[in-house]
Amino acid sequence: MIVSRLKKTLPRPLKRLLRSAWQNSWESVRYHLLAKNIPAGRINHVIFVCKGNICRSAFAEYYLRRQLPNGILRVESCGIDVDQGIFSPPEAVNIAKDYQLDLQSHRSKGLASLDVNNADLIIPMEYGQYLRLKTLYPAQTGKIYLLRHFAPWPERFFCNINDPYGAGLNEFRRCFRRIKRALDGLKSCLAAGAEQVVRSVK
């Protein structure tokens, strides 16, 4: 009774925030129970995945590609629920400029347009996407890891990087900062070689 009354008095944005925090915490525990260390071996091909491939995975692709020497790694991105050829929203384009990245020319792609079956790492943004990819590509299940898996501790405890679409410029800014920190961790792992990758994510 008291909880029900309290729910009715809480502002809608606060209720959304609390619901999101609870879901993220629960899914994070489940993810860490399922996730395993990355298998040893050279990583040549990375695919980032999000819902629509216009914000998070697009930024991750462009950022990591810029950080690595030409030709050292094949980096791509796509959406798990996407129409082909959609533009990135203005907020994503504007915040990406802070990182010297140009998302103006980016167009969304779907899973079918990439060679997912031959990727070395498949990196979604949310736990629900992680589970869907494991179902869609059972042979690749050992190569699917959430991006926050590579973030510094304790930040990597929370597994999801939530979609900023429609939430305003500040949420895009926070989201891209989270992605950058995780990508910097991934880049360090890749630069250190396969054996160091295994140790660094334990």
N, C-alpha and C positions, 0 to 999 in steps of 0.2 A: 504493500500500500504506500509506504513512504517513498520507496524507489520509484513507483509509478508517478506519484505527485512531483517528485524531483525532476523526472524526465520531462514533464509537461512545462515546468518553469524554466528549464535551461534554454538559452538561445539556440537556434538551429545551427549556426556555425560551430558552437561549442559541442553540440551533440555529434556533429559530423567529425570533429576533431577527436573526441573521445572514442567514437566507434572505430575510426581509422587507427588510433593508437592501440586499441585492444586487438583489432584484427592483425595489425603488424606484429605485435608481440607474440600472439598465438602462432601465426604462420612462421615467425622467425624460429621459434622453438622446434616446430615440425621440420623446417628446412635443415636446421643444424643436425637433427637426428638422422636425416636422410643423406645429406651431402657427404661425399668422400673426397679424399685428396686427388688432385689431378694426376692422372697416370704419367709416368715418365715417357719422354719422347719429344722429338722436335715439333714445335707448333708453327705451322705455316699458314693456317687459314682460320680466321676468327669471324663469326657472324653475331652481330648484336640484334636482339629482337625486342620490340615493344608492341603496343597495341596497334598503332597506326603508322609507324615509321615516319613521323613528321616532327617529333620533338626529341625524345630521349635516345632512341637507338640511332637516329640521324646524327645527333650531337656527338654521341660516343664514337661513331664511325669516323667522323671528320676530325675529332680531337686526336684519337689514337693514331690515325694515319699521318697526321701532321707531326706527331712526336717521334715517329720511327723513320729511320733512313729508307729511302726509296727502294722498293723491291724486297725488303727483309720479311714482310708479312703481308698476306692478302687480307684486307679488312673490308667487310661489307655489313649492311644492315637491311632489315626488312620488318614488316608488320605481321602480326599474327591474325589480325582482323582488319584488312586494309583493301581499299580500292587502289588501282594503279594510278600513278601520276598526280597525287595530291600534293599541293604546296605546303611547306612549313608555315605555321602561323606567324604573324608579325612579331609576337613576343619572343618566339624561339629565334627568329632571325636577328632581332635586336640584341638579345643577350649573348648569342653566339659571337657577335662582333667584338664583345669584350675579351674574347679569347682568340681574336684574329681569325675567326672561322666564318666562312660564307655559306650560309644555308639558303641563300636566295635562289640558287639554281637547283636545290635538292627537290627530287620528286619521289614520292613513296613507292615502295615495292612490296610485293607479297612473298610469302615463303616459297611459293611455286617457282618464282623467278630466280632463285639461288640454288646452288648445289649443296644443300644442307647435309645430305648423306655423306659428303666427303669433307666436311668441316672438321677441324681439330678441336675447336672450342665453340660452343653455342651459348650465348650469354643473354638471357632475358632480364627484365627489370623487376618483375613481380612473381610471387610464389605461384599464383594461378597460371601464369604463362609457363613457368618452370614445369608444372605438372602436365599441362597440355602438350608441351614439346616432348616430354618423356613418353607420352602416349602416342603422339604422332610419329616419333622417330625412336622406337624401342632399341634399335641397334646402336643408337647414338647416346643412350641414356647416361653412360659414363663420361660424356663430354659436355654435359649441360650443367652450367653453374650460374647462379645469380650474380649480377655485377657487383653487388655489395659484398660478396664473398671475398673480394680483393681489397676492400676498404681497410683502413687502419683500425685496430682494436681501441676502444670498445664499439666504434661506429658500425663495424661489420656484424655485430649481434643482430641489429635490425635489418632484415633481409630485403625489404621492399624499397624501391625508389618509385614513389607514386607519380601518376600522370599529372603534370601541371596544367594540362589543356583546360582553358576556361577559368582558371583560378587566379589570373592576374600576373602582372610582370614580376612582382616580388617572389611568387611561388616558382616561376621559371628560373629566377636567379638562384633560389635555394636549391632547386632540383639540379641545375647544371653544376653547382658547386659540389653537390654530393657525387654526381657522376664523375667529375674531374678527380676527386680524391680517390675514388675506386679505380679509375683508369690509371692514375699514377702508380697505384699499387700493382695493377696488372702489368703495366709497362716495366716496372722493376723486376717482376717475376720473369717476364719474357726475356729481358736483357740478361738475367742471371743464368738462364739455361734451364733445361727440364728438371735437373736435380734440385736446383734452388727453388723452382716453382713448387715442388712437392713440400719442401721444408717450410717455405714462407706462408703457406695457407693452413698449416696445422694449427 
